C-alpha cells in the first residue's frame, strides 16, 4: 500500500505543478482554484440505512462530488468486481444522506492496473443495495450461520465473521 500512496502523491503533485505552470498562480489563489479538493478516509454513517463505512477518497469539484474506493489486486476485464460495485454504491447512498445532495456516480480505482471504473447510481441500483442490506440483516438474526462459501478466505476476511460464526 505504501507504493500506491507514493504513486498517488506523485500523480497529485504532478497535477498541481502542471496547473501552476499553465496558470501562474500560487499560495491561496492556487488552493482556491485547483480541483478536485480531496478528503481521505471519511467516516460516514446512516441510521436510516443502518449502514456505515469509511470512504477512501472524496473528490469535491464544487458542483458535485465523487466518492472513490481504492482497491489493490487485479481489476476484472470489464466493470468492477460485484462486491466493489455494491460497496461504491453504498457509499453514494451514505454520502447523499449525509451531505443532502445528489451523487450520480462513484469510482472504483484499481491501483494495480491503474484503472478507474465508474459506478453509476440509479433507482434500480439503489433498490439492489437496500435489498442486500436487508438480506444481510436477515442472515444475522438466524440461529445458524449461513454455510461457508467455497473460498474460505472470504469468510476469514469478512468483518462480520465473529457475529456470523458466533466466535
N, C-alpha and C positions, 0 to 999 in steps of 0.2 A: 504494500500500500504506500510505503514511503516513496517509491519510484513514481507512482501515479500522482502523488501530491506534488512532487518536484516538477513533473511534466505539466501538470495543470498550472502551477505557479509560473513556469516558463512561458506557457501559452498566454496567460493573462498579462504578464509583464510585456510580452511582445506586442499584444494588442494596445496596451497603454502607450508604449514607446511609439508605435506607428501612428497613433492618434495625435500624440504631441508633435511629432514630425510634420504631420499633414496640416494640423490646425494651429500650431504655435501657441498653445495655451498651457498654463501651469497652475500649480497650487489649487486654491479653492475653485477657481474657474474651471480647471480641468476636472476636479472632483464632481462639480455640478453638471458637467456636460457628458462625461463618459458613462456609457450604458453597456451592459446592464449593471445595476447595483447588485451585489451578490451577498446573500446571507447563507451561512453554512450551519448545518446541523440544528435546524429549528424544530423544537418540540411542539407538536400540535395535538389537540385532544377535542373530541366531540362527545358530550354526554348524550346528545340526541342519537348519534350513530352508535354509541357505546364502542368507540374506537379511538386509538391513539397511536402515535408514531413519531419518528424523527425524520424529517425531510432532509436529505443530504445537502441540497443546494436549492435556494430560491433565487431565481433571476428576476429582477424588477426592472421593467422597461418604462416605468412611469405610467403608461396607459394600460399595461397588462403585466401579469407575472407568469412565470413558467417554473413549476417545481421540477427538479432534476434528480433522478435517482441514479447513483453511481453503482456500477456493478463490475466486479472482476470476473474473469472467466470468459469463455468463448461466447460470442453472440450467435443466435440462430441464423440460418441463411436468410430468412425473411422475418420481419417483425421482431417482437420481443418474446422471451420465454413467458408462458402463461402466468406464472406467479409474479414475475416482474411487471407485467402489464396490469394485473389487478392491484399490486402494491402502488404503482404510479397513479392509477385511477382513484384509489382510496385517498391518496394524498391530495388529489384535486378536490375531492369532496370535503376533506378536513379543512383545507385552506379556504375553500369557498365559504364555508360556515364561519370560520374564524375571522376572515377578512371582509365578509359580507360583500363579495364581488364574484362575478362570473369568471371562471377559468376554463379556457377552451381546450387546453392540452397540457400534457406533461411530457417529459423526455426521459427515456431510459438511456443512459450513457454507458456503453460497454467499453471500459477503459483498455482492455487488452487488444481490442480490434479498432479502437478509436472510431467507434460507430455510434451515432445518435439515432434513436428510434422514437418517433413521435407517437404519443398515446393520446388519441382524441376522445374527448368526453362527449357523450350524447345521452339521451334519456334511456336508451336500451342498456348501455354500458353501466349507467348509474343503477338501474334495476338489478343488473347482474351482480354488482358489488354488494348491494344491500341484501340480495338473496344469499350470497356467500357468507356474509356476516351472520345472518340468521342460521344458516346451516352449521356454522362453527359453534354458535351458542347452543343449538340443539344437540350437537355432539358432546359438548362439555357437561350437559346435565344428565347424560346417560350413566347408568351404574357401571357399565362395562365400556372400556375404551374401544375405539374402532380397531379393526385389525391393522397390523403394521403393513405398510406398503412394501413393494418389492425392494426398494432402496432403503435399507436400514439407516444409512447415513442421513436421509431426510428426516426421519424421526429423531435421531440423535441431535440434529442441529436445530430442531424446532423449539421455538420459545414456549410452546405450550406442553412440552413433553411431561413435565412434572405433574401438571394438572390432569393431563390426558391419561397418563400411565400410573397415576396415583403414587408417584415417587416422593 
